Amino acid sequence: MRIKPLAIATVALMALAAPAVAAPSLPQSPTGGQMTTIAPLIKDVTPAVVNIAVKTKAPVEENPLFQDPFLRRFFDLPGQPQREQQTQSVGSGVIIDAKKGYILTNHHVINNAVEINVTLKDQRILKAKLVGGDPETDIALLQVPAENLSQIPLGDSEKLEVGDFVVAVGNPFGLGQTVTMGIVSALGRSGLGIEGYEDFIQTDASINPGNSGGALVNMKGELIGINTAILGPAGGNIGIGFAVPIDMARAVTDHIVQYGEVRRGRIGVSVQDLTPDIALALKLDKTQGALVTRVEPGSPADKAGLKEGDVVTSISGRAVKSGADLRNRIGLLRVGDKAELSVSRDKALKNLTVQVAKKEPQVAARAGEITPRLAGATFNAVQPSSTQPQRLRGIEVSAVDRDSAAWQAGLRPGDVVTAVNREPVTTIDGFTRSVRAAAQGPIALNLIRGESRMVLIVQ
């Protein structure tokens, strides 16, 4: 279970007289009528929730002095291959297709796994293979032999509302299958810096380490989320947990089943949230949507007729709440898919059709071409490395010209940028998009420098 550090603040509370409100009613049973217990629902759901045990291997850290060739010759130390240490971890998963043996879980649960074992509720232990994973959404798909399995029907996370009752099922702390209940506390949580694509369901159903990859279900027994992270000061539950919506997980699964990986496309725009202040400054009658700040010449968006200053209000009939929301939806489309965009321009509504194009990966970028404030720096994508887990994803500063704008701002060669203005960056394209979205405002760069972490503000 991923844990987000908690910032603790002192809050003054004042007792106020409040009007009486109606007591909440008990949830409805799947067959209608009021429930006094959710035991029947649990009996239907729990056979499809599994415990996952993962074995990984990681290099054993040795004293760097022993790696020095001169010292090795001086002390006559024999050459030794790098040793590896085997570790074990636990998590949870959800069977979504009993006939094919497909199991959804979190990518971080099975990352770098050399062996994956799945334990069913009936205590059968099955070896699982990894079909594919997506670290950007933290979703992975496993497959086990399809013999007498149970599955959970998939729900529609778009229909969720704050206050809906939900049940979390998983394997906290490796104790075994555990059920907790709560409500949907919030929807569309993003900017947490947990994943690249964030649209979390927040819940107060108790979630703890080991619940990662487990099920979040509604009162119809439908899977509406994959439990992923918690916010806690000491690794325990304080009533703030996050789950990847099943609509996002379903889209990722479709990619993995078809291609063995997620193949994201692009439309060639940079966007930011449309805030009330921006709407007022631009004299817009909209207060929700994604403001287009840049359109790449010759891109699919340019060909479709999108222009800077447009406000995208919906995509394929579903309302767009923010820039992150639009990015999430585009990021889950396949190359060649067509997206119907509703755009507000000069107080008129336009409908545009844009076709998602293949995303050409960038391996390096000169920052001066992105913004003059970072001129003089060259950035490269950092490849995942099991030997440096703190640098699993990010953008590395490969070179900085002395006395350049980037040097004066504080960037140094070897720095790894993990987030721009709290938005995680894992690719050159994502870094470029996030920096350009900052427009003329300050750019906050989350950096890893050696063993230290810092935030660098570029004015």
SULCOR-V106319 format. One line per field, one symbol per residue. ss: DSSP state (H for helix, E for strand, C for the rest). psi: psi as a letter, one per 40 degrees, with the letter a starting at -180 (. if undefined). Layout:
ss: ???
psi: ???
This chain:
ss: CEEECCCCCCCCCCCCCCCCCCCCCCCECCCCCECCCCHHHHHHHHHHEEEEEEEEEEECCCCHHHHCHHHHHHCCCCCCCCCEEEEEEEEEEEEEECCCCEEEECHHHHCCEEEEEEECCCCCEEECEEEEEECCCCEEEEECCCCCCCCCCECCHHHCCCCCEEEEEECHHHCCCEEEEEEEEEEEECCCCCCCCCCEEEECCCCCCCCCCCEEECCCCCEEEEEEEEECCCCCCCCCEEEEEHHHHHHHHHHHHHHCCCCCEECCEEEEECCHHHHHHCCCCCCCCEEEEEECCCCHHHHHCCCCCCEEEEECCEECCCHHHHHHHHHCCCCCCEEEEEEEECCEEEEEEEECEECCCCCEEEHHHCCHHHCCEEEEECCCCCCCHHHCCCEEEEEECCCCHHHHHCCCCCCEEEEECCEECCCHHHHHHHHHHCCCCCEEEEEEECCEEEEEEEC
psi: hhhhihhhihhhihhihiihihiiiiiiideiiiieieddddddddeehihhhhhihiihhihddeehddddddefhihhihiihhiiiiaiihhehddefhhiaidedehfiehhhhhideeihihiihdiihddefhihihihghfiiihihahedeiiheihihhhaghfedihihiiaihdiifhieefdidhhfihhiehhhihdeheihhiaeefiheihhdiihidfeiheegiiihidddddddddddddeeihgiaiefihiiihiddddddefieiehahhheihhheiddddeeiiheihhdihfehihdiddddddddeeiiheihhhhhhhhfeihihihhhhihhhhheiihddedhdeeieihiihhiiheegdefdhahhhdihhieiddddeeiiheihhdihfehiheidddddddddeebeiihhhhihhbeiiihhhh.
